[in-house]
Amino acid sequence: MSNDLRRVRRELGQSLWLDNLSRTLIHDGILARYIAEMGVSGVTSNPSIFQKAIHTSPYYREDARTIQADSAEHLYEQLVKTDLQMACDLLAPIHRESHGDDGWVSWEESPRLAEDEAATVAEAQRLREIVQRDNLLIKVPATPAGIRALTTLIGRGISVNVTLMFGLAHVRAVFDAYCAGLAQWIDKGGDPTKVKAVASLFLSRVDTLVDERLTQMGTAQAMALRGKTAVAMAKVAYGIYRETFHGDSFARLAGLGGRPQYLLWASTSTKNPAYSDLLYVEPLLGPETINTLPDDTLEKLRDHGRLQAQLEGGLEEAQATLDTLAELGIDMDGDVAQTLQTQGLAAFDESFGKMLAEVEKLRS
């Protein structure tokens, strides 16, 4: 017997989004099946996902021959625009039924704009105009420039998925920026039901890096903490979410119809085979959150996942884990978060380049 994953959203309050998008998924009815049968209620994408899609799917070549584009990047935008529009349309019923809380599709900006606030804002507006769908989220990185851009974008009613978050300082800064932007939007008469933001906290990469540091220490105390950092960080982040959006500071905006900025668990496929293959899924099942899953992790959750709310338990233990890491000299918000964000931006930039090279092949 496999799990009915529709229960996750219906009974546990967490949305399952698919961390994948391609013309094949749409054309062959796979995404529609995921939505209808497996409870998928959103989609996230990135340059690596589109590079793989364009490389493996047969459905892009004909379009590539007919689209007039002056660069590989513009051809890429026109190709994936169709995928994004079709995904948005498939999810539109969920978007309407949830009054805009769910049913979103994410498209990532070029990582080459990550340190340019003005360019990030302009690009988000441009990409939204290309797709022309109300349930599109523009992915913006949680760099200092990206966080400042978040306030501006929300203040203009543009919905955002903040990505490449690796620490609690990122969480607090992003929440503050979102609240500031939402206040601007509402105070100038904007409809709060028309704007949405999520905050994507990356998990498996955190354990990979911290585990390396703990292994180098080699003490019994350090070794016992391996594989525990990311889940502990996520649980404490959820505590910050509850304090921020269910406390006095957000009460005015909530009373005017403002939405909380849900945490989204990203990078949730387990990298270390010694750990549970659902390490970043099962312990983080809980209300007012999102988990974006690759196809294989989604299938594992359906096959043998324990569908029980666990997110709100173990907060004291999670904080104790982070405190012990600090005592051992592991700087989560400084060294770890900044190292991982720098690596993440470099990896996304490399993926973006590979994706454009793949598109260039279609032009030749």
C-alpha positions in Angstrom: 0.0 0.0 0.0 1.4 3.4 -0.9 0.6 6.7 0.8 -2.0 9.1 -0.4 0.1 12.2 -0.6 -2.9 14.4 -0.9 -3.2 14.0 2.9 -0.1 16.1 3.4 -1.8 19.3 2.3 -5.3 18.3 3.4 -4.5 17.1 6.9 -1.0 18.3 7.8 -1.1 21.7 6.1 2.1 21.4 4.1 2.2 21.9 0.3 4.3 19.5 -1.8 5.8 21.2 -4.8 7.7 19.4 -7.6 11.3 20.5 -8.0 11.3 19.8 -11.7 9.7 21.1 -14.9 10.1 20.1 -18.6 8.0 20.0 -21.7 8.0 16.2 -21.4 6.4 16.4 -17.9 3.6 18.5 -19.3 3.2 17.0 -22.8 3.2 13.4 -21.5 0.7 14.1 -18.7 3.1 13.4 -15.9 2.7 16.7 -14.1 -1.1 16.5 -14.4 -0.9 13.1 -12.8 1.3 14.3 -10.0 -1.3 17.1 -9.3 -4.3 14.8 -9.4 -2.9 11.7 -7.7 0.0 12.8 -5.6 -1.0 16.1 -4.1 1.6 18.2 -6.0 0.4 21.8 -5.7 3.3 23.9 -7.0 6.4 23.7 -9.2 10.0 25.0 -8.8 12.6 25.3 -11.5 16.2 26.4 -11.9 18.8 26.6 -14.7 20.0 23.0 -14.0 16.5 21.7 -14.3 15.9 23.5 -17.7 19.4 22.4 -19.0 18.4 18.8 -18.4 15.0 19.3 -19.8 16.3 20.8 -23.1 19.0 18.2 -23.4 16.7 15.2 -22.9 13.3 16.2 -24.2 12.4 15.9 -27.9 9.8 18.6 -27.7 12.0 21.7 -27.9 13.6 21.3 -31.3 10.7 22.3 -33.5 10.0 25.4 -31.4 13.7 26.3 -31.5 13.7 26.3 -35.3 10.7 28.6 -35.6 11.3 31.1 -32.7 13.1 34.3 -33.8 15.7 35.2 -31.1 18.9 37.3 -31.2 20.7 35.3 -28.5 20.7 31.9 -26.8 19.3 33.6 -23.6 16.3 35.1 -25.4 15.6 31.8 -27.1 15.8 30.0 -23.7 13.2 32.5 -22.4 10.9 31.9 -25.2 11.2 28.1 -25.0 10.6 27.8 -21.3 7.9 30.5 -21.3 5.7 27.9 -22.8 6.5 25.3 -20.1 5.9 27.9 -17.4 2.6 29.0 -18.8 1.4 25.5 -19.2 2.5 24.6 -15.6 0.8 27.7 -14.3 -2.4 26.8 -16.2 -2.4 23.3 -14.8 -2.0 24.7 -11.3 -4.5 27.5 -11.8 -7.5 25.6 -10.2 -5.4 25.1 -7.0 -4.4 28.8 -7.1 -8.1 29.8 -7.3 -9.3 27.3 -4.8 -6.7 28.4 -2.2 -7.3 32.1 -2.9 -3.7 32.5 -4.0 -2.0 30.6 -1.1 -0.9 27.7 -3.3 -0.7 26.7 -6.9 2.5 28.6 -7.8 5.3 28.1 -10.4 8.8 29.5 -9.8 11.1 30.8 -12.4 14.7 31.8 -11.5 16.4 35.0 -12.5 19.9 34.8 -14.0 22.4 34.3 -11.2 24.6 36.9 -12.8 22.3 39.6 -11.4 22.6 38.4 -7.8 24.6 41.4 -6.5 22.8 44.1 -8.5 19.6 45.3 -6.7 18.3 47.5 -9.5 18.9 44.8 -12.1 17.2 42.2 -9.9 14.1 44.3 -9.6 14.0 45.1 -13.4 14.5 41.5 -14.3 11.7 40.3 -12.1 9.3 42.7 -13.7 10.5 41.7 -17.2 10.2 37.9 -16.5 6.7 38.3 -15.1 5.7 40.2 -18.2 7.0 37.4 -20.4 4.9 34.7 -18.7 1.8 36.7 -18.1 0.4 34.5 -15.4 -0.8 35.5 -11.9 0.6 32.4 -10.2 4.2 32.9 -11.2 6.9 33.4 -8.5 10.2 35.0 -9.5 13.2 33.4 -7.7 15.5 36.0 -6.2 18.6 35.0 -4.2 19.0 36.0 -0.5 22.1 38.1 -1.2 22.1 41.6 0.4 21.1 43.0 -2.9 18.4 40.4 -3.4 17.0 41.0 0.0 16.7 44.7 -0.6 15.2 43.9 -4.0 12.6 41.7 -2.2 11.2 44.7 -0.3 10.9 46.7 -3.6 9.3 43.9 -5.5 6.7 43.0 -2.8 6.1 46.8 -2.5 5.1 46.7 -6.2 2.9 43.6 -5.9 5.3 41.2 -7.6 5.4 37.7 -6.0 8.8 36.3 -5.1 10.5 33.0 -4.1 13.6 34.0 -2.1 16.2 31.3 -2.8 19.7 30.3 -1.6 19.0 30.8 2.1 21.4 28.8 4.3 21.1 30.2 7.8 18.9 31.8 10.5 20.3 35.2 9.7 19.0 34.8 6.2 15.6 33.8 7.5 15.3 36.8 9.8 16.5 39.3 7.1 14.2 37.9 4.5 11.2 38.0 6.8 11.9 41.6 7.7 12.3 42.6 4.1 9.1 40.9 3.1 7.1 42.6 5.9 8.5 46.0 4.9 7.5 45.4 1.3 4.1 44.1 2.2 3.5 47.2 4.4 4.4 49.4 1.4 2.1 47.5 -0.9 -0.9 47.6 1.5 -0.3 51.2 2.6 -0.5 52.5 -1.0 -3.7 50.6 -1.6 -2.5 47.3 -3.1 -4.5 44.2 -2.6 -2.7 41.9 -0.2 -4.4 38.8 -1.7 -2.5 39.4 -5.0 1.0 39.1 -3.6 2.8 36.0 -2.3 6.3 35.3 -1.1 8.1 32.1 0.1 11.5 31.7 1.7 13.5 28.8 0.5 15.8 27.4 3.1 18.3 24.9 1.7 19.0 21.8 3.8 21.1 18.9 2.5 24.0 21.2 1.5 24.1 22.4 5.1 24.6 18.9 6.4 27.2 18.1 3.8 29.4 21.1 4.7 28.9 20.9 8.5 29.5 17.1 8.5 32.9 17.7 6.9 33.8 20.1 9.7 32.6 17.7 12.4 34.5 14.8 10.8 37.6 16.9 10.8 37.2 17.5 14.5 36.8 13.8 15.1 35.6 14.0 18.7 32.8 11.8 19.9 30.7 14.9 20.6 31.3 16.2 17.1 30.7 12.9 15.4 27.4 12.5 17.2 26.1 15.7 15.6 26.6 14.6 12.0 23.4 14.6 10.0 21.5 16.7 12.5 22.3 20.3 11.7 20.0 21.0 8.8 16.8 19.6 10.4 17.7 21.4 13.6 18.2 24.7 11.7 14.8 24.2 9.9 13.0 23.6 13.2 14.4 26.7 14.7 13.6 28.7 11.6 10.0 27.5 11.9 10.0 28.9 15.4 11.2 32.2 14.0 8.4 32.0 11.4 5.8 31.5 14.2 7.1 34.4 16.2 7.2 36.7 13.2 3.9 35.9 11.5 1.7 34.9 14.5 3.0 37.6 16.8 2.2 41.2 17.5 4.6 42.6 14.8 2.6 41.1 11.9 -0.9 41.6 13.5 -1.7 44.8 11.6 -0.7 43.4 8.2 -2.5 40.2 8.9 -5.6 42.1 9.9 -5.5 43.8 6.5 -5.3 40.5 4.7 -1.5 40.2 4.4 -0.2 36.6 4.0 2.7 35.2 6.0 5.8 34.3 4.1 5.9 30.5 4.2 9.2 28.7 4.7 10.0 26.3 1.8 12.3 23.4 2.4 14.7 23.2 -0.5 17.5 20.8 -1.4 15.6 18.0 0.2 17.1 14.9 -1.5 19.4 13.1 0.9 23.0 13.2 -0.3 24.6 10.9 2.3 23.5 7.2 1.8 24.0 6.5 5.5 21.1 8.8 6.3 17.3 8.3 5.8 16.2 8.9 2.3 13.5 11.1 3.7 15.7 12.9 6.3 14.7 16.4 5.0 11.0 15.5 4.5 9.5 13.5 7.4 10.8 15.5 10.4 9.7 18.7 8.7 6.1 17.8 7.9 3.9 20.5 9.4 1.5 23.4 8.8 2.1 26.6 6.8 5.2 25.2 5.1 6.2 23.9 1.6 8.6 21.1 0.6 9.8 21.1 -2.9 10.8 17.6 -3.9 12.5 16.0 -6.9 10.5 13.2 -8.6 12.4 10.4 -6.9 12.0 11.9 -3.4 8.3 12.4 -4.1 8.1 8.7 -5.1 9.9 7.7 -1.9 7.5 9.7 0.2 4.6 8.0 -1.4 6.2 4.6 -1.1 7.3 4.5 2.5 7.0 8.0 4.1 5.5 8.5 7.6 2.9 11.1 7.1 2.8 12.5 10.6 3.2 16.2 11.7 6.6 16.4 13.3 7.8 19.9 12.6 6.6 21.6 15.8 8.1 19.0 18.1 11.7 19.0 19.3 12.4 22.7 19.2 14.4 22.7 22.4 16.5 19.8 21.2 17.0 21.6 17.8 18.2 24.8 19.6 20.5 22.7 21.8 22.1 21.2 18.7 22.8 24.6 17.2 24.1 25.8 20.5 26.5 22.9 20.7 27.7 23.5 17.2 28.5 27.1 18.2 30.4 25.9 21.2 32.4 23.7 18.9 33.3 26.8 16.8 31.0 26.2 13.8 29.7 29.6 12.7 26.4 28.8 11.1 25.3 32.3 10.1 28.8 33.5 9.1 31.1 30.9 7.7 28.6 28.1 6.9 25.8 30.2 5.4 28.0 32.5 3.5 30.3 29.7 2.1 27.2 27.8 0.9 25.6 30.8 -0.6 28.7 31.7 -2.5 29.0 28.1 -3.7 25.3 28.0 -4.6 25.6 31.2 -6.7 28.7 29.7 -8.5 26.9 26.4 -9.1 23.8 28.2 -10.5 26.0 30.4 -12.7 27.7 27.3 -14.1 24.3 25.6 -14.6 23.0 28.7 -16.4 26.0 28.7 -18.7 25.5 25.0 -19.5 21.9 25.6 -20.1 22.6 28.4 -22.6 25.2 26.1 -24.4 22.4 23.5 -24.7 20.1 26.1 -26.2 22.8 27.2 -28.6 23.0 23.7 -29.9 19.3 23.9 -30.9 20.0 27.1 -32.8 22.7 25.5 -35.0 
